[in-house]
Amino acid sequence: MLQVRNMPERVHQALRERAVKQGKTLSGYVLDELERLVDEPPLDEWLQEVHRHPPARLRHKTADLVRRERDAR
């Protein structure tokens, strides 16, 4: 069981509104969000993993690639 004390009313209201929009109870919505949260690595771990890899080397400048794609539309 989890209890959250001293939750600001604006946070409680926002969570309640999101739960209603998804047709869920507040508990069901928060549980789904917590499960989603633990399925993803924390940001600091993700950044460490990203920095383990060498930077990508592109043959063309990114701005040129974006410009080419936009011009093709």
mmCIF file of the N, C-alpha and C atoms, coordinates in Angstrom:
data_MODEL
# 
_entry.id   MODEL 
# 
loop_
_atom_site.group_PDB 
_atom_site.id 
_atom_site.type_symbol 
_atom_site.label_atom_id 
_atom_site.label_alt_id 
_atom_site.label_comp_id 
_atom_site.label_asym_id 
_atom_site.label_entity_id 
_atom_site.label_seq_id 
_atom_site.pdbx_PDB_ins_code 
_atom_site.Cartn_x 
_atom_site.Cartn_y 
_atom_site.Cartn_z 
_atom_site.occupancy 
_atom_site.B_iso_or_equiv 
_atom_site.pdbx_formal_charge 
_atom_site.auth_seq_id 
_atom_site.auth_comp_id 
_atom_site.auth_asym_id 
_atom_site.auth_atom_id 
_atom_site.pdbx_PDB_model_num 
ATOM 1   N N  . MET A 1 1  ? 0.839   -1.170 0.000   1.00 0.00 ? 1  MET A N  1 
ATOM 2   C CA . MET A 1 1  ? 0.000   0.000  0.000   1.00 0.00 ? 1  MET A CA 1 
ATOM 3   C C  . MET A 1 1  ? 0.888   1.238  0.000   1.00 0.00 ? 1  MET A C  1 
ATOM 4   N N  . LEU A 1 2  ? 0.398   2.266  -0.625  1.00 0.00 ? 2  LEU A N  1 
ATOM 5   C CA . LEU A 1 2  ? 1.132   3.518  -0.708  1.00 0.00 ? 2  LEU A CA 1 
ATOM 6   C C  . LEU A 1 2  ? 0.186   4.650  -0.342  1.00 0.00 ? 2  LEU A C  1 
ATOM 7   N N  . GLN A 1 3  ? 0.630   5.519  0.515   1.00 0.00 ? 3  GLN A N  1 
ATOM 8   C CA . GLN A 1 3  ? -0.116  6.725  0.839   1.00 0.00 ? 3  GLN A CA 1 
ATOM 9   C C  . GLN A 1 3  ? 0.761   7.915  0.528   1.00 0.00 ? 3  GLN A C  1 
ATOM 10  N N  . VAL A 1 4  ? 0.161   8.930  -0.020  1.00 0.00 ? 4  VAL A N  1 
ATOM 11  C CA . VAL A 1 4  ? 0.893   10.149 -0.302  1.00 0.00 ? 4  VAL A CA 1 
ATOM 12  C C  . VAL A 1 4  ? 0.287   11.244 0.564   1.00 0.00 ? 4  VAL A C  1 
ATOM 13  N N  . ARG A 1 5  ? 1.098   11.772 1.431   1.00 0.00 ? 5  ARG A N  1 
ATOM 14  C CA . ARG A 1 5  ? 0.614   12.825 2.328   1.00 0.00 ? 5  ARG A CA 1 
ATOM 15  C C  . ARG A 1 5  ? 1.053   14.186 1.822   1.00 0.00 ? 5  ARG A C  1 
ATOM 16  N N  . ASN A 1 6  ? 0.311   15.180 2.228   1.00 0.00 ? 6  ASN A N  1 
ATOM 17  C CA . ASN A 1 6  ? 0.624   16.578 1.893   1.00 0.00 ? 6  ASN A CA 1 
ATOM 18  C C  . ASN A 1 6  ? 0.676   16.829 0.388   1.00 0.00 ? 6  ASN A C  1 
ATOM 19  N N  . MET A 1 7  ? -0.153  16.110 -0.353  1.00 0.00 ? 7  MET A N  1 
ATOM 20  C CA . MET A 1 7  ? -0.213  16.318 -1.795  1.00 0.00 ? 7  MET A CA 1 
ATOM 21  C C  . MET A 1 7  ? -0.903  17.651 -2.070  1.00 0.00 ? 7  MET A C  1 
ATOM 22  N N  . PRO A 1 8  ? -0.273  18.501 -2.870  1.00 0.00 ? 8  PRO A N  1 
ATOM 23  C CA . PRO A 1 8  ? -0.923  19.764 -3.210  1.00 0.00 ? 8  PRO A CA 1 
ATOM 24  C C  . PRO A 1 8  ? -2.262  19.516 -3.915  1.00 0.00 ? 8  PRO A C  1 
ATOM 25  N N  . GLU A 1 9  ? -3.229  20.332 -3.617  1.00 0.00 ? 9  GLU A N  1 
ATOM 26  C CA . GLU A 1 9  ? -4.564  20.156 -4.198  1.00 0.00 ? 9  GLU A CA 1 
ATOM 27  C C  . GLU A 1 9  ? -4.523  20.209 -5.719  1.00 0.00 ? 9  GLU A C  1 
ATOM 28  N N  . ARG A 1 10 ? -3.670  21.064 -6.286  1.00 0.00 ? 10 ARG A N  1 
ATOM 29  C CA . ARG A 1 10 ? -3.603  21.159 -7.751  1.00 0.00 ? 10 ARG A CA 1 
ATOM 30  C C  . ARG A 1 10 ? -3.119  19.843 -8.361  1.00 0.00 ? 10 ARG A C  1 
ATOM 31  N N  . VAL A 1 11 ? -2.215  19.140 -7.682  1.00 0.00 ? 11 VAL A N  1 
ATOM 32  C CA . VAL A 1 11 ? -1.711  17.852 -8.178  1.00 0.00 ? 11 VAL A CA 1 
ATOM 33  C C  . VAL A 1 11 ? -2.823  16.811 -8.089  1.00 0.00 ? 11 VAL A C  1 
ATOM 34  N N  . HIS A 1 12 ? -3.507  16.785 -6.959  1.00 0.00 ? 12 HIS A N  1 
ATOM 35  C CA . HIS A 1 12 ? -4.607  15.837 -6.764  1.00 0.00 ? 12 HIS A CA 1 
ATOM 36  C C  . HIS A 1 12 ? -5.692  16.060 -7.814  1.00 0.00 ? 12 HIS A C  1 
ATOM 37  N N  . GLN A 1 13 ? -6.031  17.307 -8.048  1.00 0.00 ? 13 GLN A N  1 
ATOM 38  C CA . GLN A 1 13 ? -7.066  17.631 -9.030  1.00 0.00 ? 13 GLN A CA 1 
ATOM 39  C C  . GLN A 1 13 ? -6.636  17.232 -10.435 1.00 0.00 ? 13 GLN A C  1 
ATOM 40  N N  . ALA A 1 14 ? -5.399  17.509 -10.796 1.00 0.00 ? 14 ALA A N  1 
ATOM 41  C CA . ALA A 1 14 ? -4.907  17.158 -12.134 1.00 0.00 ? 14 ALA A CA 1 
ATOM 42  C C  . ALA A 1 14 ? -4.925  15.644 -12.340 1.00 0.00 ? 14 ALA A C  1 
ATOM 43  N N  . LEU A 1 15 ? -4.498  14.893 -11.333 1.00 0.00 ? 15 LEU A N  1 
ATOM 44  C CA . LEU A 1 15 ? -4.516  13.428 -11.443 1.00 0.00 ? 15 LEU A CA 1 
ATOM 45  C C  . LEU A 1 15 ? -5.945  12.909 -11.559 1.00 0.00 ? 15 LEU A C  1 
ATOM 46  N N  . ARG A 1 16 ? -6.831  13.484 -10.779 1.00 0.00 ? 16 ARG A N  1 
ATOM 47  C CA . ARG A 1 16 ? -8.234  13.065 -10.823 1.00 0.00 ? 16 ARG A CA 1 
ATOM 48  C C  . ARG A 1 16 ? -8.814  13.329 -12.215 1.00 0.00 ? 16 ARG A C  1 
ATOM 49  N N  . GLU A 1 17 ? -8.526  14.501 -12.786 1.00 0.00 ? 17 GLU A N  1 
ATOM 50  C CA . GLU A 1 17 ? -9.032  14.827 -14.129 1.00 0.00 ? 17 GLU A CA 1 
ATOM 51  C C  . GLU A 1 17 ? -8.475  13.886 -15.182 1.00 0.00 ? 17 GLU A C  1 
ATOM 52  N N  . ARG A 1 18 ? -7.197  13.568 -15.091 1.00 0.00 ? 18 ARG A N  1 
ATOM 53  C CA . ARG A 1 18 ? -6.601  12.632 -16.055 1.00 0.00 ? 18 ARG A CA 1 
ATOM 54  C C  . ARG A 1 18 ? -7.215  11.244 -15.933 1.00 0.00 ? 18 ARG A C  1 
ATOM 55  N N  . ALA A 1 19 ? -7.474  10.828 -14.717 1.00 0.00 ? 19 ALA A N  1 
ATOM 56  C CA . ALA A 1 19 ? -8.096  9.520  -14.499 1.00 0.00 ? 19 ALA A CA 1 
ATOM 57  C C  . ALA A 1 19 ? -9.485  9.480  -15.136 1.00 0.00 ? 19 ALA A C  1 
ATOM 58  N N  . VAL A 1 20 ? -10.261 10.525 -14.930 1.00 0.00 ? 20 VAL A N  1 
ATOM 59  C CA . VAL A 1 20 ? -11.612 10.581 -15.498 1.00 0.00 ? 20 VAL A CA 1 
ATOM 60  C C  . VAL A 1 20 ? -11.549 10.530 -17.019 1.00 0.00 ? 20 VAL A C  1 
ATOM 61  N N  . LYS A 1 21 ? -10.615 11.274 -17.627 1.00 0.00 ? 21 LYS A N  1 
ATOM 62  C CA . LYS A 1 21 ? -10.492 11.286 -19.084 1.00 0.00 ? 21 LYS A CA 1 
ATOM 63  C C  . LYS A 1 21 ? -10.194 9.902  -19.646 1.00 0.00 ? 21 LYS A C  1 
ATOM 64  N N  . GLN A 1 22 ? -9.498  9.080  -18.848 1.00 0.00 ? 22 GLN A N  1 
ATOM 65  C CA . GLN A 1 22 ? -9.165  7.727  -19.304 1.00 0.00 ? 22 GLN A CA 1 
ATOM 66  C C  . GLN A 1 22 ? -10.157 6.686  -18.802 1.00 0.00 ? 22 GLN A C  1 
ATOM 67  N N  . GLY A 1 23 ? -11.200 7.138  -18.125 1.00 0.00 ? 23 GLY A N  1 
ATOM 68  C CA . GLY A 1 23 ? -12.225 6.219  -17.634 1.00 0.00 ? 23 GLY A CA 1 
ATOM 69  C C  . GLY A 1 23 ? -11.718 5.311  -16.524 1.00 0.00 ? 23 GLY A C  1 
ATOM 70  N N  . LYS A 1 24 ? -10.807 5.818  -15.715 1.00 0.00 ? 24 LYS A N  1 
ATOM 71  C CA . LYS A 1 24 ? -10.212 5.025  -14.641 1.00 0.00 ? 24 LYS A CA 1 
ATOM 72  C C  . LYS A 1 24 ? -10.497 5.667  -13.298 1.00 0.00 ? 24 LYS A C  1 
ATOM 73  N N  . THR A 1 25 ? -10.350 4.868  -12.267 1.00 0.00 ? 25 THR A N  1 
ATOM 74  C CA . THR A 1 25 ? -10.369 5.431  -10.932 1.00 0.00 ? 25 THR A CA 1 
ATOM 75  C C  . THR A 1 25 ? -9.041  6.144  -10.715 1.00 0.00 ? 25 THR A C  1 
ATOM 76  N N  . LEU A 1 26 ? -9.003  7.002  -9.720  1.00 0.00 ? 26 LEU A N  1 
ATOM 77  C CA . LEU A 1 26 ? -7.753  7.691  -9.411  1.00 0.00 ? 26 LEU A CA 1 
ATOM 78  C C  . LEU A 1 26 ? -6.680  6.674  -9.050  1.00 0.00 ? 26 LEU A C  1 
ATOM 79  N N  . SER A 1 27 ? -7.018  5.685  -8.245  1.00 0.00 ? 27 SER A N  1 
ATOM 80  C CA . SER A 1 27 ? -6.047  4.650  -7.863  1.00 0.00 ? 27 SER A CA 1 
ATOM 81  C C  . SER A 1 27 ? -5.554  3.876  -9.075  1.00 0.00 ? 27 SER A C  1 
ATOM 82  N N  . GLY A 1 28 ? -6.469  3.514  -9.961  1.00 0.00 ? 28 GLY A N  1 
ATOM 83  C CA . GLY A 1 28 ? -6.085  2.779  -11.159 1.00 0.00 ? 28 GLY A CA 1 
ATOM 84  C C  . GLY A 1 28 ? -5.173  3.583  -12.059 1.00 0.00 ? 28 GLY A C  1 
ATOM 85  N N  . TYR A 1 29 ? -5.489  4.858  -12.202 1.00 0.00 ? 29 TYR A N  1 
ATOM 86  C CA . TYR A 1 29 ? -4.666  5.725  -13.038 1.00 0.00 ? 29 TYR A CA 1 
ATOM 87  C C  . TYR A 1 29 ? -3.267  5.868  -12.450 1.00 0.00 ? 29 TYR A C  1 
ATOM 88  N N  . VAL A 1 30 ? -3.187  6.149  -11.158 1.00 0.00 ? 30 VAL A N  1 
ATOM 89  C CA . VAL A 1 30 ? -1.879  6.341  -10.521 1.00 0.00 ? 30 VAL A CA 1 
ATOM 90  C C  . VAL A 1 30 ? -1.073  5.046  -10.566 1.00 0.00 ? 30 VAL A C  1 
ATOM 91  N N  . LEU A 1 31 ? -1.715  3.902  -10.363 1.00 0.00 ? 31 LEU A N  1 
ATOM 92  C CA . LEU A 1 31 ? -1.006  2.629  -10.439 1.00 0.00 ? 31 LEU A CA 1 
ATOM 93  C C  . LEU A 1 31 ? -0.426  2.414  -11.841 1.00 0.00 ? 31 LEU A C  1 
ATOM 94  N N  . ASP A 1 32 ? -1.227  2.700  -12.875 1.00 0.00 ? 32 ASP A N  1 
ATOM 95  C CA . ASP A 1 32 ? -0.731  2.571  -14.255 1.00 0.00 ? 32 ASP A CA 1 
ATOM 96  C C  . ASP A 1 32 ? 0.468   3.485  -14.498 1.00 0.00 ? 32 ASP A C  1 
ATOM 97  N N  . GLU A 1 33 ? 0.408   4.711  -13.992 1.00 0.00 ? 33 GLU A N  1 
ATOM 98  C CA . GLU A 1 33 ? 1.506   5.653  -14.169 1.00 0.00 ? 33 GLU A CA 1 
ATOM 99  C C  . GLU A 1 33 ? 2.758   5.190  -13.428 1.00 0.00 ? 33 GLU A C  1 
ATOM 100 N N  . LEU A 1 34 ? 2.587   4.649  -12.240 1.00 0.00 ? 34 LEU A N  1 
ATOM 101 C CA . LEU A 1 34 ? 3.735   4.147  -11.482 1.00 0.00 ? 34 LEU A CA 1 
ATOM 102 C C  . LEU A 1 34 ? 4.365   2.946  -12.184 1.00 0.00 ? 34 LEU A C  1 
ATOM 103 N N  . GLU A 1 35 ? 3.537   2.066  -12.750 1.00 0.00 ? 35 GLU A N  1 
ATOM 104 C CA . GLU A 1 35 ? 4.071   0.919  -13.488 1.00 0.00 ? 35 GLU A CA 1 
ATOM 105 C C  . GLU A 1 35 ? 4.849   1.391  -14.712 1.00 0.00 ? 35 GLU A C  1 
ATOM 106 N N  . ARG A 1 36 ? 4.320   2.390  -15.408 1.00 0.00 ? 36 ARG A N  1 
ATOM 107 C CA . ARG A 1 36 ? 5.012   2.945  -16.572 1.00 0.00 ? 36 ARG A CA 1 
ATOM 108 C C  . ARG A 1 36 ? 6.344   3.562  -16.139 1.00 0.00 ? 36 ARG A C  1 
ATOM 109 N N  . LEU A 1 37 ? 6.339   4.218  -15.001 1.00 0.00 ? 37 LEU A N  1 
ATOM 110 C CA . LEU A 1 37 ? 7.550   4.859  -14.489 1.00 0.00 ? 37 LEU A CA 1 
ATOM 111 C C  . LEU A 1 37 ? 8.647   3.842  -14.188 1.00 0.00 ? 37 LEU A C  1 
ATOM 112 N N  . VAL A 1 38 ? 8.304   2.728  -13.563 1.00 0.00 ? 38 VAL A N  1 
ATOM 113 C CA . VAL A 1 38 ? 9.334   1.747  -13.213 1.00 0.00 ? 38 VAL A CA 1 
ATOM 114 C C  . VAL A 1 38 ? 9.762   0.904  -14.409 1.00 0.00 ? 38 VAL A C  1 
ATOM 115 N N  . ASP A 1 39 ? 9.001   0.935  -15.497 1.00 0.00 ? 39 ASP A N  1 
ATOM 116 C CA . ASP A 1 39 ? 9.404   0.203  -16.699 1.00 0.00 ? 39 ASP A CA 1 
ATOM 117 C C  . ASP A 1 39 ? 10.483  0.933  -17.487 1.00 0.00 ? 39 ASP A C  1 
ATOM 118 N N  . GLU A 1 40 ? 10.688  2.199  -17.216 1.00 0.00 ? 40 GLU A N  1 
ATOM 119 C CA . GLU A 1 40 ? 11.690  2.993  -17.902 1.00 0.00 ? 40 GLU A CA 1 
ATOM 120 C C  . GLU A 1 40 ? 12.870  3.239  -16.961 1.00 0.00 ? 40 GLU A C  1 
ATOM 121 N N  . PRO A 1 41 ? 14.087  3.275  -17.501 1.00 0.00 ? 41 PRO A N  1 
ATOM 122 C CA . PRO A 1 41 ? 15.233  3.568  -16.626 1.00 0.00 ? 41 PRO A CA 1 
ATOM 123 C C  . PRO A 1 41 ? 15.193  5.027  -16.177 1.00 0.00 ? 41 PRO A C  1 
ATOM 124 N N  . PRO A 1 42 ? 15.710  5.304  -14.999 1.00 0.00 ? 42 PRO A N  1 
ATOM 125 C CA . PRO A 1 42 ? 15.806  6.707  -14.568 1.00 0.00 ? 42 PRO A CA 1 
ATOM 126 C C  . PRO A 1 42 ? 16.678  7.494  -15.544 1.00 0.00 ? 42 PRO A C  1 
ATOM 127 N N  . LEU A 1 43 ? 16.443  8.780  -15.627 1.00 0.00 ? 43 LEU A N  1 
ATOM 128 C CA . LEU A 1 43 ? 17.149  9.619  -16.592 1.00 0.00 ? 43 LEU A CA 1 
ATOM 129 C C  . LEU A 1 43 ? 18.653  9.519  -16.445 1.00 0.00 ? 43 LEU A C  1 
ATOM 130 N N  . ASP A 1 44 ? 19.164  9.527  -15.216 1.00 0.00 ? 44 ASP A N  1 
ATOM 131 C CA . ASP A 1 44 ? 20.623  9.474  -15.046 1.00 0.00 ? 44 ASP A CA 1 
ATOM 132 C C  . ASP A 1 44 ? 21.193  8.159  -15.587 1.00 0.00 ? 44 ASP A C  1 
ATOM 133 N N  . GLU A 1 45 ? 20.501  7.042  -15.399 1.00 0.00 ? 45 GLU A N  1 
ATOM 134 C CA . GLU A 1 45 ? 20.974  5.760  -15.944 1.00 0.00 ? 45 GLU A CA 1 
ATOM 135 C C  . GLU A 1 45 ? 20.909  5.766  -17.468 1.00 0.00 ? 45 GLU A C  1 
ATOM 136 N N  . TRP A 1 46 ? 19.841  6.330  -18.015 1.00 0.00 ? 46 TRP A N  1 
ATOM 137 C CA . TRP A 1 46 ? 19.700  6.388  -19.465 1.00 0.00 ? 46 TRP A CA 1 
ATOM 138 C C  . TRP A 1 46 ? 20.817  7.236  -20.069 1.00 0.00 ? 46 TRP A C  1 
ATOM 139 N N  . LEU A 1 47 ? 21.113  8.369  -19.450 1.00 0.00 ? 47 LEU A N  1 
ATOM 140 C CA . LEU A 1 47 ? 22.187  9.223  -19.953 1.00 0.00 ? 47 LEU A CA 1 
ATOM 141 C C  . LEU A 1 47 ? 23.543  8.528  -19.880 1.00 0.00 ? 47 LEU A C  1 
ATOM 142 N N  . GLN A 1 48 ? 23.794  7.781  -18.810 1.00 0.00 ? 48 GLN A N  1 
ATOM 143 C CA . GLN A 1 48 ? 25.049  7.031  -18.720 1.00 0.00 ? 48 GLN A CA 1 
ATOM 144 C C  . GLN A 1 48 ? 25.161  6.036  -19.865 1.00 0.00 ? 48 GLN A C  1 
ATOM 145 N N  . GLU A 1 49 ? 24.061  5.374  -20.183 1.00 0.00 ? 49 GLU A N  1 
ATOM 146 C CA . GLU A 1 49 ? 24.064  4.408  -21.278 1.00 0.00 ? 49 GLU A CA 1 
ATOM 147 C C  . GLU A 1 49 ? 24.326  5.117  -22.610 1.00 0.00 ? 49 GLU A C  1 
ATOM 148 N N  . VAL A 1 50 ? 23.709  6.235  -22.824 1.00 0.00 ? 50 VAL A N  1 
ATOM 149 C CA . VAL A 1 50 ? 23.901  6.987  -24.067 1.00 0.00 ? 50 VAL A CA 1 
ATOM 150 C C  . VAL A 1 50 ? 25.356  7.408  -24.209 1.00 0.00 ? 50 VAL A C  1 
ATOM 151 N N  . HIS A 1 51 ? 25.956  7.866  -23.119 1.00 0.00 ? 51 HIS A N  1 
ATOM 152 C CA . HIS A 1 51 ? 27.336  8.353  -23.179 1.00 0.00 ? 51 HIS A CA 1 
ATOM 153 C C  . HIS A 1 51 ? 28.365  7.232  -23.333 1.00 0.00 ? 51 HIS A C  1 
ATOM 154 N N  . ARG A 1 52 ? 27.951  5.998  -23.144 1.00 0.00 ? 52 ARG A N  1 
ATOM 155 C CA . ARG A 1 52 ? 28.865  4.869  -23.363 1.00 0.00 ? 52 ARG A CA 1 
ATOM 156 C C  . ARG A 1 52 ? 29.133  4.641  -24.846 1.00 0.00 ? 52 ARG A C  1 
ATOM 157 N N  . HIS A 1 53 ? 28.240  5.127  -25.682 1.00 0.00 ? 53 HIS A N  1 
ATOM 158 C CA . HIS A 1 53 ? 28.360  4.919  -27.125 1.00 0.00 ? 53 HIS A CA 1 
ATOM 159 C C  . HIS A 1 53 ? 29.079  6.109  -27.766 1.00 0.00 ? 53 HIS A C  1 
ATOM 160 N N  . PRO A 1 54 ? 29.857  5.846  -28.789 1.00 0.00 ? 54 PRO A N  1 
ATOM 161 C CA . PRO A 1 54 ? 30.521  6.968  -29.478 1.00 0.00 ? 54 PRO A CA 1 
ATOM 162 C C  . PRO A 1 54 ? 29.484  7.819  -30.205 1.00 0.00 ? 54 PRO A C  1 
ATOM 163 N N  . PRO A 1 55 ? 29.775  9.103  -30.386 1.00 0.00 ? 55 PRO A N  1 
ATOM 164 C CA . PRO A 1 55 ? 28.827  9.964  -31.094 1.00 0.00 ? 55 PRO A CA 1 
ATOM 165 C C  . PRO A 1 55 ? 28.662  9.507  -32.540 1.00 0.00 ? 55 PRO A C  1 
ATOM 166 N N  . ALA A 1 56 ? 27.497  9.713  -33.066 1.00 0.00 ? 56 ALA A N  1 
ATOM 167 C CA . ALA A 1 56 ? 27.225  9.357  -34.456 1.00 0.00 ? 56 ALA A CA 1 
ATOM 168 C C  . ALA A 1 56 ? 27.943  10.330 -35.371 1.00 0.00 ? 56 ALA A C  1 
ATOM 169 N N  . ARG A 1 57 ? 28.513  9.794  -36.437 1.00 0.00 ? 57 ARG A N  1 
ATOM 170 C CA . ARG A 1 57 ? 29.196  10.634 -37.427 1.00 0.00 ? 57 ARG A CA 1 
ATOM 171 C C  . ARG A 1 57 ? 28.330  10.661 -38.677 1.00 0.00 ? 57 ARG A C  1 
ATOM 172 N N  . LEU A 1 58 ? 27.880  11.834 -39.048 1.00 0.00 ? 58 LEU A N  1 
ATOM 173 C CA . LEU A 1 58 ? 27.039  11.984 -40.231 1.00 0.00 ? 58 LEU A CA 1 
ATOM 174 C C  . LEU A 1 58 ? 27.870  12.521 -41.381 1.00 0.00 ? 58 LEU A C  1 
ATOM 175 N N  . ARG A 1 59 ? 27.515  12.101 -42.580 1.00 0.00 ? 59 ARG A N  1 
ATOM 176 C CA . ARG A 1 59 ? 28.230  12.588 -43.753 1.00 0.00 ? 59 ARG A CA 1 
ATOM 177 C C  . ARG A 1 59 ? 27.841  14.012 -44.111 1.00 0.00 ? 59 ARG A C  1 
ATOM 178 N N  . HIS A 1 60 ? 26.645  14.406 -43.681 1.00 0.00 ? 60 HIS A N  1 
ATOM 179 C CA . HIS A 1 60 ? 26.132  15.736 -44.000 1.00 0.00 ? 60 HIS A CA 1 
ATOM 180 C C  . HIS A 1 60 ? 25.741  16.440 -42.708 1.00 0.00 ? 60 HIS A C  1 
ATOM 181 N N  . LYS A 1 61 ? 25.731  17.752 -42.744 1.00 0.00 ? 61 LYS A N  1 
ATOM 182 C CA . LYS A 1 61 ? 25.295  18.519 -41.591 1.00 0.00 ? 61 LYS A CA 1 
ATOM 183 C C  . LYS A 1 61 ? 23.800  18.298 -41.381 1.00 0.00 ? 61 LYS A C  1 
ATOM 184 N N  . THR A 1 62 ? 23.406  18.242 -40.129 1.00 0.00 ? 62 THR A N  1 
ATOM 185 C CA . THR A 1 62 ? 22.012  17.999 -39.793 1.00 0.00 ? 62 THR A CA 1 
ATOM 186 C C  . THR A 1 62 ? 21.100  19.044 -40.423 1.00 0.00 ? 62 THR A C  1 
ATOM 187 N N  . ALA A 1 63 ? 21.496  20.298 -40.355 1.00 0.00 ? 63 ALA A N  1 
ATOM 188 C CA . ALA A 1 63 ? 20.670  21.361 -40.933 1.00 0.00 ? 63 ALA A CA 1 
ATOM 189 C C  . ALA A 1 63 ? 20.453  21.133 -42.427 1.00 0.00 ? 63 ALA A C  1 
ATOM 190 N N  . ASP A 1 64 ? 21.478  20.651 -43.128 1.00 0.00 ? 64 ASP A N  1 
ATOM 191 C CA . ASP A 1 64 ? 21.335  20.379 -44.558 1.00 0.00 ? 64 ASP A CA 1 
ATOM 192 C C  . ASP A 1 64 ? 20.349  19.241 -44.808 1.00 0.00 ? 64 ASP A C  1 
ATOM 193 N N  . LEU A 1 65 ? 20.394  18.220 -43.969 1.00 0.00 ? 65 LEU A N  1 
ATOM 194 C CA . LEU A 1 65 ? 19.462  17.094 -44.107 1.00 0.00 ? 65 LEU A CA 1 
ATOM 195 C C  . LEU A 1 65 ? 18.019  17.542 -43.875 1.00 0.00 ? 65 LEU A C  1 
ATOM 196 N N  . VAL A 1 66 ? 17.819  18.362 -42.847 1.00 0.00 ? 66 VAL A N  1 
ATOM 197 C CA . VAL A 1 66 ? 16.475  18.868 -42.554 1.00 0.00 ? 66 VAL A CA 1 
ATOM 198 C C  . VAL A 1 66 ? 15.983  19.735 -43.700 1.00 0.00 ? 66 VAL A C  1 
ATOM 199 N N  . ARG A 1 67 ? 16.823  20.621 -44.189 1.00 0.00 ? 67 ARG A N  1 
ATOM 200 C CA . ARG A 1 67 ? 16.464  21.497 -45.300 1.00 0.00 ? 67 ARG A CA 1 
ATOM 201 C C  . ARG A 1 67 ? 16.081  20.682 -46.528 1.00 0.00 ? 67 ARG A C  1 
ATOM 202 N N  . ARG A 1 68 ? 16.867  19.651 -46.820 1.00 0.00 ? 68 ARG A N  1 
ATOM 203 C CA . ARG A 1 68 ? 16.581  18.797 -47.990 1.00 0.00 ? 68 ARG A CA 1 
ATOM 204 C C  . ARG A 1 68 ? 15.226  18.123 -47.851 1.00 0.00 ? 68 ARG A C  1 
ATOM 205 N N  . GLU A 1 69 ? 14.917  17.631 -46.670 1.00 0.00 ? 69 GLU A N  1 
ATOM 206 C CA . GLU A 1 69 ? 13.613  16.986 -46.443 1.00 0.00 ? 69 GLU A CA 1 
ATOM 207 C C  . GLU A 1 69 ? 12.477  17.984 -46.576 1.00 0.00 ? 69 GLU A C  1 
ATOM 208 N N  . ARG A 1 70 ? 12.648  19.174 -46.044 1.00 0.00 ? 70 ARG A N  1 
ATOM 209 C CA . ARG A 1 70 ? 11.602  20.194 -46.150 1.00 0.00 ? 70 ARG A CA 1 
ATOM 210 C C  . ARG A 1 70 ? 11.393  20.598 -47.600 1.00 0.00 ? 70 ARG A C  1 
ATOM 211 N N  . ASP A 1 71 ? 12.480  20.754 -48.344 1.00 0.00 ? 71 ASP A N  1 
ATOM 212 C CA . ASP A 1 71 ? 12.367  21.166 -49.741 1.00 0.00 ? 71 ASP A CA 1 
ATOM 213 C C  . ASP A 1 71 ? 11.708  20.082 -50.591 1.00 0.00 ? 71 ASP A C  1 
ATOM 214 N N  . ALA A 1 72 ? 11.820  18.823 -50.163 1.00 0.00 ? 72 ALA A N  1 
ATOM 215 C CA . ALA A 1 72 ? 11.237  17.725 -50.928 1.00 0.00 ? 72 ALA A CA 1 
ATOM 216 C C  . ALA A 1 72 ? 9.725   17.663 -50.780 1.00 0.00 ? 72 ALA A C  1 
ATOM 217 N N  . ARG A 1 73 ? 9.181   18.375 -49.838 1.00 0.00 ? 73 ARG A N  1 
ATOM 218 C CA . ARG A 1 73 ? 7.722   18.333 -49.615 1.00 0.00 ? 73 ARG A CA 1 
ATOM 219 C C  . ARG A 1 73 ? 6.968   19.195 -50.557 1.00 0.00 ? 73 ARG A C  1 
# 
